[in-house]
Amino acid sequence: MNGLFLVFTILTVTVTTITATPAPAKAESAWQTNQVKKEMNAPPFLIFLNLEYEPCLGTLIHKQWILTAARCFLPLLHLKIAASEEKHFQDKIGKLEPMLTFQHPNFTPSFPEHDLMLIKLKKPINLNDEVKLAALPTSTDDRIGDMCTVSGWRWTWMNSIIVHDIQKNQNVVWFSDDDCQVFLGRQVYAKIPENMFCAGSSLESALVCQEITAAPILCQNQLLGILSWSDGCVLSGNMGYYTKVSRYIDWILQVIHTK
């Protein structure tokens, strides 16, 4: 992992959600909430991982650890952590560098299950109002029907050469496995794995867009999932398929405490 670097930047933009047809009552509520045009900052735990092949997102879960998707791993990758572009802020937190990466041992690129990876920083980060930790889940219970929020970045145009320029926090609903199965007919995988769930604000047709993958999803202020793949644009309410973080707490804590 030589030649890695981290730089903190903050993105504040004005966003408007593309209209989609909602499904259940709570999905309609999520859709309506996201019609409000407003200016927002990137969540204080959201990490931008700038890979040479494809950018990913990460989530700060510990002063020295980032959680992201296992498929974000590449032999050569460059990291940027999004928090603030202001030089005084960068000076205050100091230089950040990754030291180690740990893919889940059961992950394989040909199948989406166990799609998690931990990144260890060389030094603990100083937490403040602009940089905070995402809370890990305290229960393994599913949150079917609950309102959740997925956060990430996307491009105005489908051109990855242009810097991602829209940051958005999209309200979605945790759907049942039966609802998820409706969309899996067009996917490679015949059945959603037990350690994954799907969420969105619509069960209708997918939109075409370009988003940064591995977006985190929070339900009741707890990190419940990391995006593995999607059917359309998760930041516009289309269906996203997430790894259940609660099923991997033992592995996460074991790595953090022993590495």
BAKETI-331979 format. One record per atom (N, C-alpha, C, O): residue in three letters; x, y, z. Coordinates in steps of 0.1 Angstrom, whole numbers, padded with zeros to 4 digits, always signed. Example, Ala and Ser with C-alpha at 12.3 -4.5 7.8 and 13.67 -1.06 7.14 Angstrom:
<sites>
ala+0132-0057+0078/ala+0123-0045+0078/ala+0132-0033+0078/ala+0142-0033+0085/ser+0128-0022+0071/ser+0137-0011+0071/ser+0129+0000+0079/ser+0134+0011+0080/
</sites>
This chain:
<sites>
met+0008-0012+0000/met+0000+0000+0000/met+0009+0013+0000/met+0006+0022+0007/asn+0019+0012-0008/asn+0028+0024-0009/asn+0021+0035-0017/asn+0013+0032-0026/gly+0026+0047-0015/gly+0021+0058-0023/gly+0007+0062-0021/gly+0001+0069-0029/leu+0002+0060-0009/leu-0012+0064-0006/leu-0012+0077+0001/leu-0002+0081+0008/phe-0022+0085-0001/phe-0023+0098+0006/phe-0037+0101+0009/phe-0046+0096+0002/leu-0040+0109+0019/leu-0053+0113+0023/leu-0054+0128+0024/leu-0044+0134+0030/val-0064+0134+0019/val-0066+0149+0021/val-0081+0151+0024/val-0089+0145+0019/phe-0083+0160+0034/phe-0097+0163+0038/phe-0103+0174+0029/phe-0096+0184+0027/thr-0115+0172+0024/thr-0122+0182+0017/thr-0137+0182+0021/thr-0142+0171+0024/ile-0144+0193+0020/ile-0158+0193+0023/ile-0165+0198+0011/ile-0161+0207+0004/leu-0177+0192+0008/leu-0185+0195-0003/leu-0198+0200+0002/leu-0205+0193+0009/thr-0202+0212-0003/thr-0216+0218+0001/thr-0222+0222-0012/thr-0217+0230-0019/val-0233+0216-0016/val-0240+0218-0028/val-0255+0219-0027/val-0260+0215-0017/thr-0261+0225-0037/thr-0276+0225-0037/thr-0280+0213-0046/thr-0275+0212-0057/val-0290+0206-0042/val-0294+0194-0049/val-0309+0194-0050/val-0317+0199-0042/thr-0314+0187-0061/thr-0328+0185-0063/thr-0330+0170-0067/thr-0323+0166-0076/thr-0339+0163-0061/thr-0342+0149-0064/thr-0350+0148-0077/thr-0359+0155-0080/ile-0346+0138-0086/ile-0354+0134-0098/ile-0366+0127-0093/ile-0365+0118-0085/thr-0378+0130-0099/thr-0390+0124-0094/thr-0391+0110-0098/thr-0388+0106-0110/ala-0395+0101-0089/ala-0397+0087-0092/ala-0410+0083-0085/ala-0415+0090-0076/thr-0416+0072-0090/thr-0429+0068-0085/thr-0427+0059-0073/thr-0421+0049-0073/pro-0433+0064-0061/pro-0431+0057-0048/pro-0439+0044-0048/pro-0448+0041-0055/ala-0435+0035-0038/ala-0442+0023-0036/ala-0450+0024-0023/ala-0460+0030-0023/pro-0447+0017-0012/pro-0455+0017+0000/pro-0456+0031+0006/pro-0450+0040+0002/ala-0464+0032+0017/ala-0467+0045+0023/ala-0454+0052+0028/ala-0452+0064+0025/lys-0446+0044+0035/lys-0433+0050+0040/lys-0424+0054+0028/lys-0417+0064+0029/ala-0424+0046+0018/ala-0416+0050+0006/ala-0421+0063+0000/ala-0413+0071-0004/glu-0434+0065+0000/glu-0439+0078-0005/glu-0435+0089+0004/glu-0432+0100-0001/ser-0435+0087+0017/ser-0430+0097+0026/ser-0415+0101+0024/ser-0411+0112+0024/ala-0407+0090+0021/ala-0393+0093+0018/ala-0392+0101+0005/ala-0384+0110+0005/trp-0400+0097-0005/trp-0399+0104-0017/trp-0403+0119-0016/trp-0397+0128-0021/gln-0414+0122-0008/gln-0418+0135-0006/gln-0408+0143+0002/gln-0405+0155-0001/thr-0402+0137+0012/thr-0391+0144+0020/thr-0380+0149+0011/thr-0374+0160+0013/asn-0376+0141+0001/asn-0365+0144-0008/asn-0368+0153-0019/asn-0359+0157-0027/gln-0381+0158-0020/gln-0384+0168-0030/gln-0380+0182-0025/gln-0380+0191-0033/val-0377+0184-0013/val-0373+0197-0007/val-0359+0200-0012/val-0349+0193-0010/lys-0358+0212-0019/lys-0345+0216-0024/lys-0338+0223-0012/lys-0343+0233-0007/lys-0326+0219-0009/lys-0319+0224+0002/lys-0304+0223+0001/lys-0299+0215-0007/glu-0297+0231+0008/glu-0282+0230+0008/glu-0278+0222+0020/glu-0282+0224+0031/met-0268+0213+0018/met-0264+0204+0029/met-0249+0201+0028/met-0243+0202+0017/asn-0244+0197+0039/asn-0230+0193+0039/asn-0229+0178+0039/asn-0238+0171+0043/ala-0217+0173+0035/ala-0214+0159+0036/ala-0215+0155+0050/ala-0210+0162+0059/pro-0220+0143+0054/pro-0220+0139+0067/pro-0206+0138+0073/pro-0197+0135+0065/pro-0204+0141+0086/pro-0191+0142+0091/pro-0183+0129+0092/pro-0172+0129+0096/phe-0190+0118+0089/phe-0183+0104+0089/phe-0180+0099+0075/phe-0175+0088+0074/leu-0184+0107+0065/leu-0183+0102+0051/leu-0169+0104+0045/leu-0164+0115+0046/ile-0164+0093+0040/ile-0150+0093+0035/ile-0150+0091+0020/ile-0158+0083+0014/phe-0142+0099+0012/phe-0141+0097-0002/phe-0128+0090-0005/phe-0117+0095-0002/leu-0129+0078-0011/leu-0118+0070-0015/leu-0116+0071-0030/leu-0124+0066-0038/asn-0105+0078-0034/asn-0103+0081-0048/asn-0094+0070-0054/asn-0082+0071-0054/leu-0100+0060-0059/leu-0093+0049-0066/leu-0090+0052-0080/leu-0097+0060-0086/glu-0079+0046-0085/glu-0075+0049-0099/glu-0086+0044-0109/glu-0088+0050-0119/tyr-0092+0032-0106/tyr-0102+0026-0115/tyr-0116+0032-0112/tyr-0122+0036-0122/glu-0120+0032-0100/glu-0134+0036-0097/glu-0134+0042-0083/glu-0130+0035-0073/pro-0139+0054-0081/pro-0140+0059-0067/pro-0150+0052-0059/pro-0160+0047-0064/cys-0148+0052-0046/cys-0157+0046-0036/cys-0159+0055-0024/cys-0152+0065-0023/leu-0168+0052-0016/leu-0170+0059-0003/leu-0167+0050+0008/leu-0167+0038+0007/gly-0163+0056+0019/gly-0160+0049+0031/gly-0167+0056+0043/gly-0171+0067+0042/thr-0168+0049+0054/thr-0174+0055+0066/thr-0165+0053+0078/thr-0160+0043+0081/leu-0163+0065+0085/leu-0154+0065+0096/leu-0161+0059+0108/leu-0171+0064+0113/ile-0157+0047+0113/ile-0163+0041+0124/ile-0155+0040+0137/ile-0159+0036+0148/his-0142+0045+0136/his-0133+0045+0147/his-0123+0056+0144/his-0121+0059+0132/lys-0116+0061+0154/lys-0106+0072+0151/lys-0095+0067+0142/lys-0088+0076+0136/gln-0093+0054+0140/gln-0083+0049+0131/gln-0087+0039+0121/gln-0079+0033+0114/trp-0101+0038+0119/trp-0106+0028+0110/trp-0117+0033+0101/trp-0126+0040+0106/ile-0117+0029+0089/ile-0127+0032+0079/ile-0134+0019+0074/ile-0126+0009+0071/leu-0147+0019+0073/leu-0154+0008+0067/leu-0159+0011+0053/leu-0165+0021+0051/thr-0156+0002+0044/thr-0161+0004+0030/thr-0164-0010+0024/thr-0165-0020+0031/ala-0166-0010+0011/ala-0169-0023+0004/ala-0157-0030+0000/ala-0147-0024-0004/ala-0157-0043+0001/ala-0145-0051-0003/ala-0141-0050-0017/ala-0129-0050-0021/arg-0151-0047-0026/arg-0148-0046-0040/arg-0141-0033-0043/arg-0137-0030-0055/cys-0139-0024-0033/cys-0132-0012-0035/cys-0117-0013-0035/cys-0109-0004-0037/phe-0112-0025-0031/phe-0098-0028-0030/phe-0091-0029-0043/phe-0096-0035-0053/leu-0080-0022-0045/leu-0071-0023-0057/leu-0057-0022-0052/leu-0054-0016-0041/pro-0048-0028-0059/pro-0034-0028-0054/pro-0028-0013-0053/pro-0021-0010-0044/leu-0033-0005-0062/leu-0028+0009-0062/leu-0041+0018-0060/leu-0049+0018-0069/leu-0042+0025-0049/leu-0054+0034-0047/leu-0049+0046-0040/leu-0040+0046-0032/his-0056+0057-0043/his-0053+0070-0036/his-0066+0074-0028/his-0077+0072-0033/leu-0064+0079-0017/leu-0075+0082-0008/leu-0076+0097-0005/leu-0066+0103-0002/lys-0088+0101-0005/lys-0092+0115-0001/lys-0103+0113+0009/lys-0113+0107+0006/ile-0102+0120+0020/ile-0113+0119+0030/ile-0120+0133+0030/ile-0113+0143+0033/ala-0132+0133+0027/ala-0140+0145+0026/ala-0144+0150+0039/ala-0153+0144+0046/ala-0139+0162+0043/ala-0144+0169+0055/ala-0143+0184+0054/ala-0152+0191+0057/ser-0132+0189+0049/ser-0131+0203+0047/ser-0119+0206+0037/ser-0108+0200+0038/glu-0121+0216+0028/glu-0111+0221+0019/glu-0102+0232+0025/glu-0092+0235+0020/glu-0107+0237+0037/glu-0100+0248+0043/glu-0086+0244+0048/glu-0085+0233+0055/lys-0076+0251+0045/lys-0062+0247+0049/lys-0060+0246+0064/lys-0054+0237+0069/his-0067+0256+0071/his-0065+0256+0086/his-0070+0243+0092/his-0066+0238+0102/phe-0081+0237+0086/phe-0087+0225+0091/phe-0077+0213+0088/phe-0075+0205+0097/gln-0071+0213+0076/gln-0062+0203+0073/gln-0050+0203+0082/gln-0045+0193+0087/asp-0045+0215+0085/asp-0034+0217+0095/asp-0037+0212+0108/asp-0029+0206+0115/lys-0050+0214+0112/lys-0054+0210+0126/lys-0055+0195+0127/lys-0051+0190+0138/ile-0060+0188+0117/ile-0061+0173+0118/ile-0048+0166+0115/ile-0046+0154+0119/gly-0039+0173+0108/gly-0026+0167+0105/gly-0027+0158+0093/gly-0038+0156+0087/lys-0016+0153+0088/lys-0015+0144+0077/lys-0021+0130+0080/lys-0017+0124+0090/leu-0029+0125+0071/leu-0035+0112+0073/leu-0031+0103+0062/leu-0031+0106+0051/glu-0027+0091+0066/glu-0023+0081+0057/glu-0028+0067+0061/glu-0028+0064+0072/pro-0032+0059+0051/pro-0037+0046+0054/pro-0025+0036+0056/pro-0014+0039+0051/met-0027+0027+0065/met-0016+0017+0068/met-0019+0003+0063/met-0010-0003+0057/leu-0031-0002+0066/leu-0035-0015+0062/leu-0049-0016+0057/leu-0057-0007+0060/thr-0052-0026+0049/thr-0065-0029+0045/thr-0069-0043+0048/thr-0060-0052+0046/phe-0081-0046+0052/phe-0085-0060+0055/phe-0099-0062+0048/phe-0109-0058+0053/gln-0098-0070+0037/gln-0111-0075+0031/gln-0117-0086+0040/gln-0109-0093+0047/his-0130-0087+0040/his-0136-0098+0047/his-0131-0111+0041/his-0130-0113+0029/pro-0126-0121+0050/pro-0120-0133+0044/pro-0129-0142+0036/pro-0124-0149+0028/asn-0142-0140+0037/asn-0151-0148+0028/asn-0156-0141+0016/asn-0164-0147+0008/phe-0151-0129+0013/phe-0155-0122+0001/phe-0149-0128-0011/phe-0137-0131-0011/thr-0157-0129-0022/thr-0152-0132-0035/thr-0157-0122-0045/thr-0169-0119-0044/pro-0150-0118-0055/pro-0155-0108-0065/pro-0166-0112-0073/pro-0174-0104-0078/ser-0168-0126-0074/ser-0179-0131-0082/ser-0192-0131-0075/ser-0203-0135-0082/phe-0193-0128-0062/phe-0205-0129-0055/phe-0206-0117-0045/phe-0195-0114-0039/pro-0218-0111-0043/pro-0218-0099-0035/pro-0217-0100-0020/pro-0215-0091-0013/glu-0219-0112-0015/glu-0220-0114+0000/glu-0206-0111+0006/glu-0196-0114+0000/his-0206-0107+0019/his-0194-0104+0027/his-0186-0092+0020/his-0174-0092+0021/asp-0193-0083+0014/asp-0187-0072+0006/asp-0183-0061+0016/asp-0189-0050+0015/leu-0173-0063+0025/leu-0169-0054+0034/leu-0153-0053+0035/leu-0147-0064+0033/met-0148-0042+0038/met-0134-0040+0039/met-0131-0029+0050/met-0138-0019+0050/leu-0121-0032+0058/leu-0116-0022+0068/leu-0103-0016+0063/leu-0094-0023+0059/ile-0102-0003+0065/ile-0089+0004+0062/ile-0084+0011+0075/ile-0092+0018+0082/lys-0072+0008+0079/lys-0066+0013+0091/lys-0057+0025+0087/lys-0049+0024+0078/leu-0059+0036+0094/leu-0050+0048+0092/leu-0038+0047+0101/leu-0038+0040+0111/lys-0027+0053+0096/lys-0014+0052+0104/lys-0016+0059+0117/lys-0009+0054+0127/lys-0023+0070+0118/lys-0025+0076+0131/lys-0040+0079+0133/lys-0048+0081+0124/pro-0044+0079+0146/pro-0058+0082+0149/pro-0062+0096+0145/pro-0053+0105+0146/ile-0074+0098+0140/ile-0078+0111+0136/ile-0084+0119+0148/ile-0090+0113+0157/asn-0082+0132+0148/asn-0088+0140+0159/asn-0102+0143+0155/asn-0105+0150+0145/leu-0112+0139+0163/leu-0126+0141+0161/leu-0130+0155+0165/leu-0124+0160+0175/asn-0139+0161+0158/asn-0144+0174+0162/asn-0158+0176+0155/asn-0164+0166+0151/asp-0163+0188+0155/asp-0177+0190+0149/asp-0178+0186+0135/asp-0189+0183+0130/glu-0166+0187+0127/glu-0167+0184+0113/glu-0163+0170+0110/glu-0165+0165+0098/val-0157+0163+0119/val-0153+0149+0117/val-0158+0141+0129/val-0153+0142+0140/lys-0168+0132+0126/lys-0173+0124+0137/lys-0175+0109+0132/lys-0173+0106+0120/leu-0177+0100+0142/leu-0178+0086+0139/leu-0193+0083+0136/leu-0202+0088+0142/ala-0195+0073+0127/ala-0208+0067+0125/ala-0210+0056+0135/ala-0201+0048+0138/ala-0221+0056+0142/ala-0224+0046+0152/ala-0227+0032+0146/ala-0235+0031+0137/leu-0220+0022+0151/leu-0223+0008+0146/leu-0236+0004+0152/leu-0241+0008+0163/pro-0243-0006+0146/pro-0256-0011+0151/pro-0255-0018+0164/pro-0245-0025+0166/thr-0265-0017+0172/thr-0265-0024+0185/thr-0274-0036+0185/thr-0275-0043+0195/ser-0280-0039+0174/ser-0289-0051+0173/ser-0288-0057+0159/ser-0284-0050+0149/thr-0290-0069+0157/thr-0290-0076+0144/thr-0304-0077+0138/thr-0306-0082+0127/asp-0314-0070+0145/asp-0328-0070+0140/asp-0329-0063+0126/asp-0322-0053+0124/asp-0337-0068+0117/asp-0339-0061+0104/asp-0348-0049+0107/asp-0356-0049+0117/arg-0348-0039+0099/arg-0356-0027+0101/arg-0366-0025+0089/arg-0367-0014+0084/ile-0373-0036+0086/ile-0382-0036+0075/ile-0393-0025+0077/ile-0399-0025+0088/gly-0394-0016+0067/gly-0404-0005+0068/gly-0399+0007+0074/gly-0405+0018+0074/asp-0387+0007+0080/asp-0381+0019+0086/asp-0376+0028+0076/asp-0371+0024+0065/met-0376+0041+0079/met-0370+0052+0071/met-0355+0052+0074/met-0351+0053+0086/cys-0347+0052+0063/cys-0333+0053+0065/cys-0327+0063+0055/cys-0335+0069+0047/thr-0314+0066+0057/thr-0308+0077+0048/thr-0295+0071+0042/thr-0286+0066+0049/val-0294+0072+0029/val-0282+0068+0022/val-0275+0081+0017/val-0282+0090+0012/ser-0262+0082+0019/ser-0255+0094+0016/ser-0244+0091+0006/ser-0237+0081+0007/gly-0241+0101-0003/gly-0231+0099-0013/gly-0229+0110-0022/gly-0234+0121-0020/trp-0221+0107-0033/trp-0219+0117-0043/trp-0223+0112-0057/trp-0223+0099-0059/arg-0226+0120-0066/arg-0229+0117-0080/arg-0224+0127-0089/arg-0219+0138-0085/trp-0224+0124-0102/trp-0220+0134-0112/trp-0232+0140-0119/trp-0242+0133-0121/thr-0231+0153-0123/thr-0242+0159-0130/thr-0243+0152-0144/thr-0254+0150-0148/trp-0232+0150-0150/trp-0232+0143-0163/trp-0225+0129-0161/trp-0217+0127-0152/met-0228+0120-0170/met-0223+0106-0169/met-0209+0106-0175/met-0206+0100-0186/asn-0200+0113-0168/asn-0186+0114-0173/asn-0177+0114-0161/asn-0176+0125-0154/ser-0170+0103-0158/ser-0162+0102-0146/ser-0149+0111-0146/ser-0143+0113-0136/ile-0146+0117-0158/ile-0135+0126-0159/ile-0138+0139-0152/ile-0129+0145-0146/ile-0151+0143-0152/ile-0155+0154-0145/ile-0156+0151-0130/ile-0161+0140-0126/val-0152+0160-0121/val-0152+0157-0107/val-0167+0156-0102/val-0175+0164-0106/his-0169+0146-0094/his-0183+0144-0088/his-0187+0157-0081/his-0179+0163-0074/asp-0199+0162-0085/asp-0202+0175-0080/asp-0216+0176-0073/asp-0220+0187-0070/ile-0222+0165-0070/ile-0235+0166-0062/ile-0234+0156-0050/ile-0232+0144-0052/gln-0235+0162-0039/gln-0235+0154-0026/gln-0250+0154-0022/gln-0256+0164-0021/lys-0255+0142-0018/lys-0269+0141-0014/lys-0271+0131-0003/lys-0264+0121-0003/asn-0281+0134+0005/asn-0286+0125+0015/asn-0300+0121+0012/asn-0309+0129+0012/gln-0302+0109+0007/gln-0315+0104+0002/gln-0322+0096+0012/gln-0317+0086+0017/asn-0335+0099+0015/asn-0343+0091+0024/asn-0349+0079+0016/asn-0354+0081+0005/val-0348+0068+0022/val-0352+0055+0016/val-0359+0047+0026/val-0359+0050+0038/val-0365+0036+0022/val-0372+0026+0031/val-0366+0013+0029/val-0362+0008+0018/trp-0364+0006+0041/trp-0359-0008+0041/trp-0370-0017+0037/trp-0380-0018+0043/phe-0368-0023+0025/phe-0379-0032+0020/phe-0377-0047+0024/phe-0366-0050+0029/ser-0388-0054+0024/ser-0387-0068+0027/ser-0380-0076+0017/ser-0378-0071+0005/asp-0375-0088+0020/asp-0369-0097+0010/asp-0378-0100-0002/asp-0373-0101-0013/asp-0391-0101+0000/asp-0400-0104-0011/asp-0400-0092-0020/asp-0400-0094-0033/asp-0400-0080-0015/asp-0399-0068-0024/asp-0386-0067-0032/asp-0386-0064-0043/cys-0376-0071-0025/cys-0362-0071-0031/cys-0362-0081-0042/cys-0356-0078-0053/gln-0369-0092-0040/gln-0368-0103-0050/gln-0375-0099-0064/gln-0372-0104-0074/val-0384-0089-0063/val-0391-0084-0075/val-0380-0079-0085/val-0382-0080-0097/phe-0370-0072-0079/phe-0360-0066-0088/phe-0349-0075-0092/phe-0341-0073-0101/leu-0347-0086-0084/leu-0336-0095-0087/leu-0337-0103-0100/leu-0327-0110-0104/gly-0349-0103-0106/gly-0350-0110-0119/gly-0341-0105-0129/gly-0337-0112-0138/arg-0338-0092-0129/arg-0329-0086-0139/arg-0314-0086-0135/arg-0306-0081-0142/gln-0311-0091-0123/gln-0298-0091-0118/gln-0291-0105-0120/gln-0298-0115-0123/val-0278-0106-0118/val-0271-0118-0120/val-0274-0128-0109/val-0274-0140-0111/tyr-0277-0123-0097/tyr-0279-0131-0085/tyr-0294-0135-0084/tyr-0303-0127-0085/ala-0296-0148-0082/ala-0310-0153-0082/ala-0317-0150-0069/ala-0330-0149-0070/lys-0310-0148-0058/lys-0317-0146-0046/lys-0308-0137-0037/lys-0296-0138-0037/ile-0314-0127-0030/ile-0306-0118-0022/ile-0300-0126-0010/ile-0307-0133-0004/pro-0287-0125-0008/pro-0281-0132+0003/pro-0287-0129+0016/pro-0292-0117+0018/glu-0286-0138+0026/glu-0291-0136+0039/glu-0285-0124+0046/glu-0291-0117+0054/asn-0272-0121+0043/asn-0265-0110+0050/asn-0266-0097+0043/asn-0258-0088+0045/met-0276-0095+0034/met-0279-0083+0027/met-0293-0079+0028/met-0302-0087+0032/phe-0296-0066+0025/phe-0310-0061+0024/phe-0311-0051+0013/phe-0300-0046+0008/cys-0323-0047+0009/cys-0324-0037-0001/cys-0333-0025+0005/cys-0341-0027+0014/ala-0330-0014-0001/ala-0337-0002+0003/ala-0339+0008-0008/ala-0330+0008-0017/gly-0349+0016-0008/gly-0352+0026-0018/gly-0364+0034-0015/gly-0371+0031-0005/ser-0368+0043-0024/ser-0381+0050-0022/ser-0390+0047-0033/ser-0401+0053-0034/ser-0387+0038-0042/ser-0395+0034-0053/ser-0392+0020-0057/ser-0381+0015-0057/leu-0402+0013-0062/leu-0401+0000-0068/leu-0402+0000-0083/leu-0404-0010-0090/glu-0402+0013-0088/glu-0404+0015-0103/glu-0391+0014-0110/glu-0381+0010-0105/ser-0392+0018-0123/ser-0380+0016-0132/ser-0368+0024-0127/ser-0369+0035-0121/ala-0356+0018-0130/ala-0344+0024-0126/ala-0340+0036-0135/ala-0343+0036-0147/leu-0334+0046-0129/leu-0328+0057-0136/leu-0314+0054-0140/leu-0307+0046-0134/val-0309+0062-0150/val-0295+0060-0154/val-0287+0072-0149/val-0291+0083-0151/cys-0276+0069-0142/cys-0268+0079-0136/cys-0254+0073-0133/cys-0252+0062-0136/gln-0246+0082-0128/gln-0233+0077-0123/gln-0230+0082-0109/gln-0230+0094-0106/glu-0229+0072-0100/glu-0227+0075-0086/glu-0214+0069-0080/glu-0210+0059-0086/ile-0209+0074-0069/ile-0198+0067-0063/ile-0203+0056-0054/ile-0213+0057-0047/thr-0197+0044-0056/thr-0202+0032-0049/thr-0198+0031-0035/thr-0191+0039-0030/ala-0203+0021-0028/ala-0201+0018-0014/ala-0207+0028-0004/ala-0201+0031+0006/ala-0218+0035-0008/ala-0224+0045+0000/ala-0229+0038+0013/ala-0234+0027+0013/pro-0228+0046+0024/pro-0234+0040+0037/pro-0248+0044+0038/pro-0253+0054+0033/ile-0256+0035+0045/ile-0270+0038+0048/ile-0272+0037+0063/ile-0268+0027+0070/leu-0278+0047+0069/leu-0280+0048+0083/leu-0295+0048+0086/leu-0303+0054+0079/cys-0299+0040+0096/cys-0313+0039+0101/cys-0312+0042+0116/cys-0305+0036+0123/gln-0320+0052+0120/gln-0321+0057+0134/gln-0307+0060+0138/gln-0303+0056+0150/asn-0299+0067+0130/asn-0286+0072+0133/asn-0275+0060+0136/asn-0265+0063+0142/gln-0278+0049+0131/gln-0268+0038+0132/gln-0265+0033+0118/gln-0273+0032+0109/leu-0252+0029+0116/leu-0247+0024+0103/leu-0252+0010+0101/leu-0247+0001+0106/leu-0263+0008+0093/leu-0269-0005+0091/leu-0263-0012+0078/leu-0264-0024+0077/gly-0258-0004+0068/gly-0254-0011+0056/gly-0244-0003+0048/gly-0242+0009+0050/ile-0237-0011+0039/ile-0227-0005+0030/ile-0232-0010+0016/ile-0234-0022+0014/leu-0234+0000+0007/leu-0239-0004-0007/leu-0230-0013-0014/leu-0218-0011-0015/ser-0235-0024-0019/ser-0228-0034-0027/ser-0230-0032-0042/ser-0221-0032-0050/trp-0243-0032-0045/trp-0247-0029-0059/trp-0261-0023-0059/trp-0268-0023-0049/ser-0265-0017-0071/ser-0278-0010-0072/ser-0284-0013-0085/ser-0278-0017-0095/asp-0297-0011-0085/asp-0305-0011-0098/asp-0309+0003-0101/asp-0321+0007-0098/gly-0300+0011-0106/gly-0303+0025-0109/gly-0295+0034-0100/gly-0284+0032-0097/cys-0302+0045-0096/cys-0295+0056-0088/cys-0301+0056-0074/cys-0312+0060-0071/val-0292+0051-0064/val-0297+0051-0050/val-0299+0065-0045/val-0308+0067-0036/leu-0292+0075-0050/leu-0294+0089-0045/leu-0306+0095-0052/leu-0309+0107-0049/ser-0313+0088-0060/ser-0326+0092-0065/ser-0338+0083-0061/ser-0349+0084-0065/gly-0334+0074-0051/gly-0345+0065-0046/gly-0346+0051-0052/gly-0354+0043-0048/asn-0338+0048-0062/asn-0338+0035-0068/asn-0333+0025-0059/asn-0327+0028-0049/met-0335+0012-0062/met-0332+0001-0053/met-0317-0001-0051/met-0309-0002-0061/gly-0312-0001-0039/gly-0298-0004-0036/gly-0298-0016-0027/gly-0307-0019-0019/tyr-0287-0024-0029/tyr-0285-0037-0021/tyr-0273-0035-0012/tyr-0262-0032-0017/tyr-0275-0037+0001/tyr-0266-0033+0011/tyr-0261-0045+0019/tyr-0269-0054+0022/thr-0249-0045+0023/thr-0244-0055+0032/thr-0248-0051+0046/thr-0247-0040+0050/lys-0254-0061+0054/lys-0259-0058+0067/lys-0247-0057+0077/lys-0241-0067+0080/val-0244-0045+0081/val-0232-0043+0090/val-0234-0051+0103/val-0224-0055+0109/ser-0246-0052+0108/ser-0249-0058+0121/ser-0244-0073+0121/ser-0241-0078+0132/arg-0244-0079+0109/arg-0240-0093+0109/arg-0225-0095+0109/arg-0220-0106+0110/tyr-0218-0084+0109/tyr-0203-0085+0108/tyr-0196-0077+0120/tyr-0184-0075+0119/ile-0204-0074+0130/ile-0198-0067+0141/ile-0187-0074+0148/ile-0177-0068+0151/asp-0188-0087+0150/asp-0178-0095+0156/asp-0165-0094+0148/asp-0154-0093+0154/trp-0166-0096+0135/trp-0154-0095+0126/trp-0148-0081+0127/trp-0136-0079+0128/ile-0156-0070+0126/ile-0151-0057+0126/ile-0144-0054+0139/ile-0133-0048+0139/leu-0150-0057+0151/leu-0143-0055+0163/leu-0131-0063+0165/leu-0121-0059+0171/gln-0131-0075+0160/gln-0119-0084+0162/gln-0107-0078+0154/gln-0096-0077+0159/val-0110-0073+0142/val-0099-0067+0134/val-0094-0054+0141/val-0082-0052+0142/ile-0103-0046+0145/ile-0099-0033+0152/ile-0091-0036+0164/ile-0081-0029+0167/his-0095-0046+0172/his-0088-0048+0185/his-0075-0056+0184/his-0067-0056+0193/thr-0073-0063+0172/thr-0061-0072+0171/thr-0051-0067+0161/thr-0040-0072+0161/lys-0055-0057+0153/lys-0046-0053+0142/lys-0041-0038+0145/lys-0034-0033+0137/
</sites>
